[in-house]
Amino acid sequence: MSEPTSAAPAEAVVTVTDLVAGYLPGVNILNGCSIEARQGELIGIIGPNGAGKSTLLKAMFGLVKVHSGTVVVRGKNLTGLKANKLVSQGIGFVPQTNNVFASLTIEENMQMGLFQRPKVFKERFDFVTDLFPELAKRRSQRAGSLSGGERQMVAMGRALMMDPAVLLLDEPSAGLSPVKQDETFLRVHEINRAGVCVIMVEQNARRCLQICDRGYVLDQGKDAYTGTGRELMNDPKVIQLYLGTLADTA
């Protein structure tokens, strides 16, 4: 009787290999960083301030100069492409700040997210508002009048309008109250459950590791540790160096 075979690992959506990148010539923030995100995964990226977490996302999204290494999405080498090209190739990005068009309504923000494919607006708007019903109810409200948490919801929704293969989130809970942080993490989880691969950079390391499938700890521009969220939360070295007392209640 033959032994049952284990399920094949999910296909890689994003593979970042030995990425070296920085804002100035000769000054690198990333020093050989490598990560992978597979179909359906929620990936958390944590680490100390200055480790290169946000720089990694910006380099993947064409906002920081890549000096060497590769960014491959769905089998295509997209290293160094400009942001507008990357959006059409399946990468969505939500920056930490200035992430909505404040003078536009919620609906107009969604239209801006789909300016490359306006004919499918209704289909994508229905998808986004199924996730975030509040956006449909307040579609005519100007984004500038919203709270920080509501703006974050609009920014996520706009990035989802192009049906990305991967959604990059830079510090989605930054500056929010604890209650609003919890709401934001729930939204991220719902986006992932809807089938979108998510790579999230977070300062709230403990909460990030609680919800992610796998995590990466960045330090000095490199991936120092990796594992499932639970493994990293219970790793003595990760606790000592990066989580401290935050892990005590995990």
LUMVO-221458 format. One record per residue: residue number from 1; residue in one letter; z, x, y of N, C-alpha, C, CB in turn. Coordinates in steps of 0.1 Angstrom, whole numbers, plus 5000, padded with zeros to 4 digits. Glycine has a CB too. Example, Ala and Ser with C-alpha at 12.3 -4.5 7.8 and 13.67 -1.06 7.14 Angstrom:
2
- 1,a,5078,5132,4943,5078,5123,4955,5078,5132,4967,5090,5113,4955;
- 2,s,5071,5128,4978,5071,5137,4989,5079,5129,5000,5057,5141,4994;
# end
This chain:
250
- 1,m,5000,5009,4988,5000,5000,5000,5000,5009,5012,5012,4990,5000;
- 2,s,4991,5007,5021,4989,5015,5033,5000,5012,5043,4975,5014,5039;
- 3,e,5005,5023,5050,5015,5021,5060,5009,5015,5073,5022,5034,5064;
- 4,p,5016,5006,5080,5011,5000,5092,5009,5011,5103,5020,4989,5097;
- 5,t,4998,5010,5110,4995,5019,5120,5001,5015,5133,4980,5021,5122;
- 6,s,5006,5024,5141,5012,5021,5154,5001,5017,5164,5021,5032,5159;
- 7,a,5005,5009,5174,4995,5005,5184,4990,5017,5192,5001,4994,5193;
- 8,a,4978,5017,5195,4972,5028,5204,4978,5027,5218,4957,5028,5204;
- 9,p,4981,5038,5224,4986,5038,5238,4976,5031,5247,4990,5052,5243;
- 10,a,4981,5024,5257,4973,5017,5267,4964,5028,5274,4981,5009,5277;
- 11,e,4953,5023,5278,4943,5032,5285,4949,5036,5299,4930,5025,5287;
- 12,a,4946,5049,5302,4951,5054,5315,4942,5048,5326,4950,5069,5315;
- 13,v,4949,5042,5336,4942,5036,5348,4940,5048,5358,4949,5024,5354;
- 14,v,4951,5055,5360,4951,5066,5370,4957,5079,5363,4960,5062,5382;
- 15,t,4949,5090,5365,4954,5103,5360,4953,5113,5372,4946,5108,5348;
- 16,v,4964,5117,5376,4965,5128,5387,4969,5141,5380,4975,5124,5398;
- 17,t,4961,5151,5382,4962,5164,5375,4963,5175,5385,4951,5166,5365;
- 18,d,4975,5182,5384,4976,5195,5392,4973,5194,5407,4968,5206,5385;
- 19,l,4977,5183,5413,4973,5181,5427,4981,5190,5436,4976,5166,5430;
- 20,v,4973,5197,5445,4978,5205,5455,4972,5199,5468,4974,5220,5453;
- 21,a,4981,5196,5477,4977,5189,5490,4987,5191,5501,4975,5174,5487;
- 22,g,4982,5189,5513,4991,5191,5525,4984,5186,5537,4996,5205,5526;
- 23,y,4991,5186,5548,4986,5181,5561,4979,5192,5569,4997,5174,5569;
- 24,l,4984,5204,5567,4978,5215,5575,4972,5226,5565,4989,5222,5583;
- 25,p,4962,5233,5570,4956,5244,5561,4967,5254,5558,4944,5250,5568;
- 26,g,4968,5257,5545,4977,5268,5540,4991,5263,5539,4976,5279,5550;
- 27,v,4994,5250,5542,5008,5245,5541,5007,5233,5531,5014,5241,5555;
- 28,n,5011,5236,5519,5010,5225,5509,5024,5218,5507,5006,5231,5496;
- 29,i,5023,5205,5506,5034,5197,5503,5035,5194,5488,5034,5183,5511;
- 30,l,5023,5192,5482,5022,5190,5468,5018,5203,5462,5012,5179,5464;
- 31,n,5025,5207,5451,5022,5221,5445,5019,5220,5430,5034,5230,5448;
- 32,g,5009,5212,5427,5006,5210,5413,5012,5198,5406,5010,5223,5405;
- 33,c,5012,5187,5413,5018,5175,5408,5008,5167,5399,5022,5166,5420;
- 34,s,5014,5162,5388,5006,5155,5378,5014,5142,5374,5003,5164,5365;
- 35,i,5007,5131,5374,5012,5118,5369,5001,5110,5363,5019,5110,5381;
- 36,e,5006,5100,5355,4996,5091,5348,5002,5077,5348,4994,5096,5333;
- 37,a,4993,5068,5351,4997,5054,5350,4987,5046,5341,4997,5047,5364;
- 38,r,4993,5039,5331,4984,5033,5321,4983,5018,5324,4990,5034,5307;
- 39,q,4974,5011,5318,4971,4997,5320,4984,4989,5319,4961,4992,5310;
- 40,g,4987,4981,5329,4999,4972,5328,5012,4978,5332,5000,4966,5315;
- 41,e,5012,4991,5335,5025,4998,5337,5029,4997,5352,5024,5013,5334;
- 42,l,5043,4997,5354,5049,4999,5367,5055,5013,5367,5060,4987,5369;
- 43,i,5050,5021,5375,5055,5035,5376,5063,5037,5388,5042,5045,5376;
- 44,g,5075,5043,5386,5084,5046,5398,5084,5061,5400,5098,5041,5395;
- 45,i,5083,5064,5413,5084,5078,5417,5096,5080,5427,5070,5083,5424;
- 46,i,5105,5089,5422,5117,5091,5430,5119,5106,5432,5130,5085,5423;
- 47,g,5129,5110,5440,5131,5124,5443,5138,5125,5457,5118,5132,5442;
- 48,p,5142,5137,5460,5149,5140,5473,5139,5139,5484,5156,5153,5473;
- 49,n,5145,5137,5496,5136,5138,5508,5128,5151,5509,5145,5136,5521;
- 50,g,5116,5149,5513,5107,5161,5514,5101,5166,5501,5115,5172,5519;
- 51,a,5103,5158,5490,5098,5162,5477,5083,5160,5476,5105,5154,5466;
- 52,g,5077,5152,5485,5063,5150,5484,5059,5136,5479,5056,5160,5476;
- 53,k,5068,5127,5478,5066,5114,5472,5055,5106,5480,5079,5106,5471;
- 54,s,5057,5104,5493,5048,5097,5501,5035,5104,5502,5054,5094,5515;
- 55,t,5036,5118,5503,5024,5126,5504,5015,5124,5492,5027,5141,5506;
- 56,l,5021,5122,5480,5013,5120,5468,5005,5108,5469,5023,5119,5456;
- 57,l,5011,5097,5473,5003,5084,5475,4992,5086,5485,5012,5073,5479;
- 58,k,4995,5092,5496,4985,5094,5507,4974,5103,5502,4992,5100,5519;
- 59,a,4977,5113,5494,4966,5122,5489,4958,5114,5479,4972,5134,5482;
- 60,m,4964,5105,5471,4956,5097,5462,4947,5087,5470,4965,5089,5453;
- 61,f,4951,5083,5482,4944,5073,5489,4935,5079,5500,4954,5063,5496;
- 62,g,4933,5092,5499,4924,5099,5509,4929,5101,5523,4912,5091,5509;
- 63,l,4942,5100,5525,4948,5102,5538,4954,5116,5540,4959,5091,5540;
- 64,v,4954,5124,5530,4959,5137,5531,4949,5146,5523,4974,5139,5524;
- 65,k,4946,5158,5529,4936,5167,5524,4941,5172,5510,4934,5178,5533;
- 66,v,4932,5171,5500,4935,5176,5487,4928,5190,5486,4930,5167,5475;
- 67,h,4936,5200,5483,4931,5214,5482,4926,5217,5468,4942,5224,5487;
- 68,s,4933,5212,5458,4928,5214,5444,4935,5203,5436,4932,5228,5439;
- 69,g,4930,5202,5423,4934,5191,5414,4925,5179,5415,4949,5187,5418;
- 70,t,4928,5169,5407,4920,5158,5406,4927,5144,5406,4911,5158,5393;
- 71,v,4921,5134,5411,4925,5120,5410,4915,5112,5403,4929,5114,5425;
- 72,v,4918,5108,5391,4908,5100,5383,4913,5086,5382,4906,5107,5369;
- 73,v,4904,5076,5385,4908,5062,5384,4897,5055,5375,4909,5055,5398;
- 74,r,4902,5049,5365,4893,5042,5355,4881,5051,5351,4888,5029,5361;
- 75,g,4884,5064,5348,4875,5074,5343,4866,5080,5354,4866,5067,5334;
- 76,k,4867,5076,5367,4859,5082,5377,4868,5092,5386,4854,5071,5386;
- 77,n,4862,5103,5388,4868,5113,5397,4867,5109,5411,4863,5127,5394;
- 78,l,4878,5105,5418,4877,5100,5431,4884,5109,5441,4884,5086,5432;
- 79,t,4886,5121,5437,4893,5131,5445,4887,5133,5459,4894,5145,5438;
- 80,g,4894,5131,5469,4889,5134,5483,4881,5124,5489,4881,5147,5482;
- 81,l,4878,5112,5482,4871,5102,5489,4879,5096,5500,4867,5091,5478;
- 82,k,4872,5090,5510,4879,5083,5521,4885,5070,5517,4869,5081,5533;
- 83,a,4894,5065,5524,4902,5053,5521,4893,5041,5518,4912,5050,5531;
- 84,n,4883,5039,5527,4875,5027,5526,4867,5027,5513,4865,5026,5538;
- 85,k,4863,5039,5508,4856,5040,5496,4865,5038,5484,4849,5054,5494;
- 86,l,4878,5043,5485,4887,5041,5474,4891,5027,5472,4900,5049,5478;
- 87,v,4892,5019,5483,4895,5004,5482,4884,4998,5473,4895,4998,5496;
- 88,s,4871,5001,5475,4861,4995,5467,4861,5000,5453,4847,4997,5474;
- 89,q,4867,5012,5450,4868,5017,5437,4881,5013,5429,4867,5032,5438;
- 90,g,4889,5004,5436,4900,4998,5428,4914,5004,5432,4898,5000,5414;
- 91,i,4915,5010,5443,4929,5015,5447,4933,5007,5459,4928,5030,5451;
- 92,g,4945,5000,5458,4951,4993,5469,4963,5002,5474,4956,4979,5465;
- 93,f,4966,5002,5487,4977,5010,5493,4984,5002,5503,4971,5023,5499;
- 94,v,4997,5002,5502,5006,4995,5512,5015,5006,5518,5015,4984,5505;
- 95,p,5012,5010,5530,5021,5020,5537,5035,5015,5540,5014,5025,5549;
- 96,q,5044,5024,5543,5057,5020,5546,5058,5013,5559,5066,5032,5546;
- 97,t,5051,5017,5570,5052,5011,5583,5038,5007,5588,5059,5021,5593;
- 98,n,5038,4999,5599,5025,4995,5604,5015,4990,5594,5018,5007,5612;
- 99,n,5021,4981,5585,5013,4976,5574,5007,4963,5575,5022,4977,5562;
- 100,v,5008,4956,5587,5001,4944,5589,4994,4944,5603,5011,4932,5589;
- 101,f,4984,4935,5604,4978,4933,5617,4986,4923,5625,4963,4929,5616;
- 102,a,4995,4927,5634,5005,4919,5639,4999,4907,5648,5014,4927,5648;
- 103,s,4988,4910,5654,4982,4899,5663,4974,4889,5655,4973,4906,5673;
- 104,l,4972,4891,5642,4964,4882,5634,4973,4873,5626,4954,4890,5625;
- 105,t,4968,4862,5622,4975,4853,5613,4976,4858,5599,4969,4838,5613;
- 106,i,4984,4852,5591,4985,4856,5577,4972,4855,5570,4996,4848,5570;
- 107,e,4965,4844,5572,4952,4842,5566,4942,4852,5571,4946,4828,5569;
- 108,e,4942,4855,5584,4933,4866,5589,4936,4879,5584,4934,4866,5605;
- 109,n,4949,4882,5581,4953,4895,5575,4947,4895,5560,4968,4896,5574;
- 110,m,4947,4884,5553,4941,4884,5540,4926,4886,5541,4944,4870,5533;
- 111,q,4920,4880,5551,4905,4882,5553,4902,4897,5555,4900,4874,5564;
- 112,m,4910,4904,5563,4908,4918,5566,4909,4926,5553,4919,4923,5576;
- 113,g,4918,4921,5544,4919,4928,5531,4907,4927,5522,4931,4923,5524;
- 114,l,4898,4917,5525,4887,4914,5517,4874,4915,5525,4888,4900,5511;
- 115,f,4874,4923,5536,4862,4924,5544,4850,4930,5537,4865,4932,5556;
- 116,q,4852,4937,5526,4841,4942,5518,4835,4932,5509,4845,4955,5511;
- 117,r,4842,4921,5506,4838,4911,5496,4842,4897,5501,4844,4914,5482;
- 118,p,4837,4893,5513,4842,4881,5519,4838,4868,5511,4836,4879,5532;
- 119,k,4828,4869,5502,4824,4857,5495,4834,4852,5484,4810,4860,5488;
- 120,v,4843,4861,5480,4853,4857,5470,4866,4854,5476,4854,4867,5459;
- 121,f,4866,4851,5489,4879,4849,5496,4888,4838,5490,4877,4846,5511;
- 122,k,4882,4827,5487,4890,4816,5482,4897,4819,5468,4882,4803,5480;
- 123,e,4889,4826,5460,4894,4829,5446,4905,4839,5448,4882,4836,5438;
- 124,r,4904,4849,5456,4914,4859,5457,4926,4854,5465,4909,4872,5464;
- 125,f,4924,4846,5475,4935,4840,5483,4943,4831,5473,4929,4832,5495;
- 126,d,4936,4824,5465,4944,4815,5455,4952,4824,5446,4934,4807,5447;
- 127,f,4947,4835,5441,4955,4844,5433,4967,4849,5440,4946,4856,5428;
- 128,v,4965,4854,5452,4976,4860,5460,4987,4849,5463,4971,4866,5473;
- 129,t,4982,4837,5467,4992,4827,5470,4999,4820,5458,4985,4816,5479;
- 130,d,4993,4822,5446,5000,4818,5434,5012,4827,5432,4991,4819,5422;
- 131,l,5010,4840,5436,5021,4850,5435,5031,4847,5446,5016,4864,5435;
- 132,f,5026,4845,5458,5034,4844,5470,5031,4830,5477,5032,4855,5480;
- 133,p,5036,4819,5472,5033,4806,5477,5036,4805,5492,5040,4795,5470;
- 134,e,5046,4812,5497,5050,4811,5511,5038,4815,5520,5062,4820,5514;
- 135,l,5029,4824,5516,5018,4828,5524,5008,4816,5526,5010,4840,5517;
- 136,a,5007,4808,5517,4998,4796,5518,5004,4786,5528,4995,4789,5505;
- 137,k,5017,4784,5527,5024,4775,5536,5023,4779,5551,5038,4773,5532;
- 138,r,5023,4792,5553,5024,4797,5567,5012,4805,5570,5036,4806,5568;
- 139,r,5000,4801,5565,4988,4809,5566,4983,4810,5581,4977,4802,5558;
- 140,s,4987,4801,5590,4983,4801,5603,4993,4808,5613,4980,4787,5609;
- 141,q,5004,4813,5607,5014,4820,5615,5010,4835,5617,5028,4819,5608;
- 142,r,5012,4840,5630,5009,4853,5633,5018,4863,5626,5010,4856,5648;
- 143,a,5013,4874,5620,5021,4883,5612,5031,4890,5621,5012,4894,5606;
- 144,g,5029,4891,5634,5038,4898,5643,5051,4891,5644,5032,4900,5656;
- 145,s,5051,4878,5641,5063,4870,5642,5072,4870,5630,5060,4855,5646;
- 146,l,5068,4877,5619,5075,4876,5607,5086,4887,5606,5065,4879,5595;
- 147,s,5095,4885,5597,5106,4895,5594,5100,4906,5587,5118,4888,5587;
- 148,g,5108,4917,5585,5103,4929,5578,5100,4926,5564,5114,4939,5578;
- 149,g,5108,4918,5557,5105,4914,5543,5092,4906,5542,5117,4907,5537;
- 150,e,5090,4897,5551,5079,4888,5551,5066,4896,5554,5080,4877,5562;
- 151,r,5067,4906,5563,5056,4915,5566,5052,4923,5553,5059,4924,5578;
- 152,q,5062,4927,5546,5059,4935,5534,5052,4926,5524,5073,4940,5528;
- 153,m,5055,4913,5523,5048,4904,5514,5034,4902,5519,5055,4890,5514;
- 154,v,5031,4901,5532,5018,4900,5537,5010,4913,5533,5018,4898,5552;
- 155,a,5016,4924,5535,5009,4937,5533,5005,4938,5518,5018,4949,5537;
- 156,m,5015,4934,5509,5011,4935,5495,5000,4925,5492,5024,4931,5487;
- 157,g,5001,4913,5497,4991,4903,5495,4977,4908,5499,4994,4890,5501;
- 158,r,4977,4914,5511,4964,4919,5516,4958,4929,5507,4965,4924,5531;
- 159,a,4966,4939,5502,4962,4949,5493,4957,4944,5480,4973,4959,5491;
- 160,l,4962,4932,5476,4958,4926,5463,4945,4918,5465,4969,4917,5458;
- 161,m,4940,4916,5477,4928,4907,5478,4916,4914,5472,4926,4905,5493;
- 162,m,4915,4927,5471,4903,4934,5465,4905,4935,5450,4901,4947,5472;
- 163,d,4915,4929,5444,4916,4930,5430,4917,4944,5425,4905,4922,5423;
- 164,p,4927,4952,5430,4927,4966,5427,4931,4969,5412,4937,4973,5436;
- 165,a,4926,4980,5407,4931,4985,5394,4945,4990,5395,4921,4995,5389;
- 166,v,4948,4996,5406,4962,5001,5408,4966,4998,5422,4962,5016,5405;
- 167,l,4979,4995,5424,4985,4992,5437,4995,5003,5440,4991,4978,5438;
- 168,l,4993,5010,5451,5002,5021,5455,5011,5016,5466,4994,5033,5461;
- 169,l,5024,5016,5464,5034,5011,5473,5043,5022,5478,5043,5000,5466;
- 170,d,5043,5024,5491,5051,5035,5497,5064,5029,5503,5043,5043,5508;
- 171,e,5075,5032,5496,5089,5027,5501,5089,5012,5504,5093,5036,5513;
- 172,p,5086,5004,5495,5085,4989,5499,5098,4983,5504,5080,4982,5487;
- 173,s,5110,4989,5500,5123,4983,5504,5129,4990,5516,5132,4984,5492;
- 174,a,5122,5000,5522,5127,5007,5533,5130,4998,5545,5118,5018,5538;
- 175,g,5142,4999,5551,5146,4992,5563,5150,4978,5561,5135,4993,5572;
- 176,l,5150,4973,5548,5153,4959,5545,5168,4958,5541,5144,4954,5534;
- 177,s,5174,4946,5544,5187,4943,5539,5188,4943,5524,5192,4930,5545;
- 178,p,5200,4944,5518,5201,4944,5503,5194,4932,5497,5215,4945,5499;
- 179,v,5196,4920,5503,5190,4908,5498,5175,4909,5498,5195,4896,5506;
- 180,k,5170,4913,5510,5155,4914,5511,5150,4925,5502,5152,4917,5526;
- 181,q,5157,4936,5500,5153,4946,5490,5151,4940,5476,5163,4957,5490;
- 182,d,5161,4932,5472,5160,4925,5459,5148,4916,5458,5173,4917,5456;
- 183,e,5145,4909,5469,5133,4900,5469,5121,4909,5468,5133,4892,5482;
- 184,t,5121,4920,5474,5109,4929,5474,5106,4934,5460,5110,4940,5484;
- 185,f,5117,4938,5453,5116,4944,5440,5111,4933,5430,5129,4950,5435;
- 186,l,5116,4920,5432,5111,4909,5424,5096,4907,5426,5119,4896,5428;
- 187,r,5092,4908,5439,5077,4906,5442,5069,4917,5435,5075,4907,5457;
- 188,v,5074,4929,5435,5067,4940,5428,5066,4938,5413,5074,4954,5431;
- 189,h,5077,4933,5408,5077,4929,5393,5067,4918,5390,5091,4925,5389;
- 190,e,5066,4908,5399,5057,4897,5397,5042,4902,5398,5059,4886,5407;
- 191,i,5040,4911,5407,5026,4917,5408,5023,4924,5395,5025,4926,5420;
- 192,n,5032,4932,5390,5029,4939,5378,5027,4929,5366,5041,4949,5375;
- 193,r,5036,4919,5365,5034,4909,5355,5021,4902,5355,5046,4899,5355;
- 194,a,5015,4901,5367,5002,4895,5368,4991,4904,5364,5000,4891,5383;
- 195,g,4994,4916,5359,4984,4924,5353,4979,4936,5362,4972,4916,5350;
- 196,v,4986,4938,5373,4982,4949,5382,4991,4961,5379,4984,4945,5397;
- 197,c,4984,4972,5377,4992,4985,5375,4997,4989,5389,4982,4996,5369;
- 198,v,5010,4993,5389,5017,4996,5402,5023,5010,5401,5028,4986,5405;
- 199,i,5021,5018,5412,5028,5031,5414,5036,5029,5426,5017,5043,5414;
- 200,m,5049,5030,5425,5058,5028,5436,5067,5040,5439,5067,5015,5433;
- 201,v,5066,5044,5452,5075,5054,5457,5087,5047,5462,5068,5064,5467;
- 202,e,5100,5052,5459,5112,5045,5463,5123,5055,5466,5116,5035,5453;
- 203,q,5130,5052,5477,5143,5060,5480,5154,5053,5472,5146,5059,5495;
- 204,n,5154,5040,5469,5164,5033,5461,5161,5037,5447,5164,5018,5464;
- 205,a,5165,5049,5443,5162,5054,5430,5167,5046,5418,5167,5069,5428;
- 206,r,5179,5042,5419,5186,5034,5408,5178,5021,5406,5200,5031,5411;
- 207,r,5176,5013,5417,5169,5001,5415,5155,5002,5410,5169,4993,5429;
- 208,c,5148,5013,5415,5135,5016,5411,5134,5018,5396,5129,5028,5418;
- 209,l,5143,5027,5391,5143,5030,5376,5147,5018,5368,5153,5041,5374;
- 210,q,5154,5008,5373,5158,4996,5366,5146,4988,5362,5168,4988,5374;
- 211,i,5136,4988,5371,5125,4979,5369,5112,4986,5364,5122,4971,5382;
- 212,c,5111,4999,5365,5099,5006,5361,5098,5008,5346,5097,5019,5369;
- 213,d,5085,5009,5341,5083,5012,5327,5085,5027,5325,5069,5008,5323;
- 214,r,5080,5035,5334,5082,5049,5334,5084,5055,5348,5070,5057,5327;
- 215,g,5091,5066,5349,5093,5072,5362,5090,5086,5362,5108,5069,5365;
- 216,y,5088,5091,5374,5086,5105,5377,5096,5110,5387,5071,5109,5381;
- 217,v,5103,5121,5385,5111,5127,5395,5104,5138,5401,5125,5131,5390;
- 218,l,5101,5137,5415,5094,5148,5421,5104,5157,5428,5084,5143,5432;
- 219,d,5101,5170,5428,5109,5180,5435,5101,5191,5439,5121,5185,5426;
- 220,q,5101,5195,5452,5093,5206,5458,5078,5204,5454,5098,5219,5453;
- 221,g,5073,5192,5455,5059,5190,5453,5054,5190,5439,5052,5199,5460;
- 222,k,5063,5189,5429,5059,5189,5415,5067,5178,5408,5062,5203,5408;
- 223,d,5061,5174,5396,5068,5164,5388,5079,5172,5379,5058,5156,5379;
- 224,a,5091,5171,5383,5102,5178,5376,5106,5172,5363,5114,5180,5386;
- 225,y,5107,5159,5363,5112,5151,5351,5103,5139,5350,5127,5148,5352;
- 226,t,5101,5134,5338,5095,5122,5335,5101,5115,5323,5080,5123,5334;
- 227,g,5100,5102,5322,5105,5094,5311,5105,5080,5314,5119,5099,5307;
- 228,t,5110,5072,5305,5111,5058,5308,5122,5056,5319,5115,5049,5296;
- 229,g,5123,5045,5326,5133,5043,5336,5147,5045,5330,5131,5029,5342;
- 230,r,5149,5039,5319,5162,5040,5312,5166,5054,5309,5163,5031,5300;
- 231,e,5156,5062,5303,5158,5076,5300,5162,5084,5312,5146,5082,5293;
- 232,l,5156,5082,5323,5159,5089,5335,5172,5086,5341,5148,5087,5346;
- 233,m,5176,5073,5340,5189,5068,5345,5200,5074,5337,5190,5053,5345;
- 234,n,5198,5078,5324,5208,5083,5316,5207,5098,5313,5208,5076,5303;
- 235,d,5198,5104,5320,5196,5119,5318,5206,5126,5327,5181,5123,5322;
- 236,p,5215,5134,5321,5226,5141,5329,5220,5149,5340,5234,5150,5320;
- 237,k,5209,5156,5338,5204,5165,5349,5198,5156,5360,5193,5174,5343;
- 238,v,5192,5145,5357,5186,5136,5368,5198,5130,5375,5177,5125,5361;
- 239,i,5208,5126,5368,5220,5120,5374,5226,5130,5384,5230,5115,5364;
- 240,q,5229,5142,5379,5235,5152,5387,5227,5156,5400,5238,5164,5379;
- 241,l,5214,5158,5398,5206,5163,5409,5201,5152,5418,5195,5171,5403;
- 242,y,5198,5140,5413,5190,5131,5421,5197,5117,5422,5177,5129,5415;
- 243,l,5205,5113,5413,5211,5100,5414,5226,5100,5418,5210,5093,5400;
- 244,g,5233,5110,5414,5247,5110,5418,5255,5098,5413,5248,5111,5433;
- 245,t,5263,5093,5421,5272,5081,5417,5264,5069,5416,5283,5080,5427;
- 246,l,5251,5069,5421,5243,5057,5420,5241,5053,5405,5229,5059,5426;
- 247,a,5242,5063,5396,5239,5060,5382,5252,5054,5375,5235,5072,5375;
- 248,d,5263,5055,5381,5276,5051,5375,5276,5036,5371,5288,5054,5384;
- 249,t,5269,5028,5379,5270,5014,5376,5257,5009,5369,5272,5006,5389;
- 250,a,5249,5018,5365,5236,5014,5359,5239,5008,5345,5227,5026,5357;
# end
